[in-house]
Amino acid sequence: MPAQDVDRQYDRFRLIVNGPALFNAVVAGVELGVFAFLSEHPKAEFEDIRRHVGIPEHSLRVLLLGLCASEMVLREDGRYHNAAPAEELLAKDGPDSWRHILLGWQRIYYPAFAHTTSALRSGTNTALSAHPGTEPTLYQRLARDPETEEILHASMAAFTLQSMSGLLENAELATVRRLLDVGGGDGTTAFRIAERLPEAEVTVFEMPSVGRLAERGIPSGTAGRVTVHPGNIFEDDFPEGFDAILFSHVLEVFSPDQIRLLLAKAVRALPPGGRIFVYGFHASADETAGVFSARLSLYLNVLASGQGMAYPAEDYERWLREAGCDRVTTYAGLPYEHGLVVAAKP
């Protein structure tokens, strides 16, 4: 193995073992407003930052040590400024901000990873025990915890906004007129599709507690073209009358058998020529690459559902053909390790 590859692997090891501390330093920097302040004052001195964030001098010294070690904040000639990723991703606070993503990961995802060994040994999502209830998935249990449910969906929505260009810019999606968004969460994807395609109507098919989040957020410009159909995606039939069905960041949550069931239901609900769009994380074909795909897969098995993963595109292609579809096409290399598989009902 080339020496530079060995050096890279040691660098990766050092990053991994120190990563939890640095991750939480970055989240603290977001919550205390360090990145936002440095965006407005890119040559700030230590005392300028201290007056703004209002924490003790020693505490800020420790925080800045962590932020500089992470290379999200840079210090030059005694003054501080954001690195380019921090300026782009952490300084602003909109619905697509990494602020929401990081808070969701910190408060819900990452505490669960302490259970990784026990979950993998047992083949069940043992970290789910931290959330009251008897339901088998995190999403079902959070229906009784609206505050945490909202944090989770704000985090997922922000990541969806960061990664959805590969779906929105697809030429096949542009021809859809009536779309069923299965497991569409708080409506983030449906809203953006309706805004981008002014002739399209989009229905979110989602469990009632999450559907209420979607109903609350329907943009005024899409009123009448975005609706919510409450139900259980496994127990209830998919509503008919749509020319396309979308699974965005949904199928990776489930086992292959459950995915086959959902795809078969989609085929039954569609008219001849109707299309299925499957969008989400794709593991590499040999399942060795992709840090986002690996993180998602561990989260799903340790906490969220106890199964599923970022499957390779080849798996979705096979399952769609088994469900009776043809004209199966994969669009690969999309943002954040995403891919889109499109298939049609004969």
PyMOL commands that set and color helices and strands:
alter all, ss='L'
color gray80, all
select helices_A, chain A and resi 3-31+34-40+46-53+57-69+84-89+98-122+126-130+138-144+146-163+165-168+173-175+188-196+208-217+220-222+251-253+256-269+291-304+313-322+335-337
alter helices_A, ss='H'
color red, helices_A
select strands_A, chain A and resi 73-76+79-82+178-182+201-206+226-230+244-248+275-281+326-334+338-344
alter strands_A, ss='S'
color yellow, strands_A
deselect
rebuild
show_as cartoon
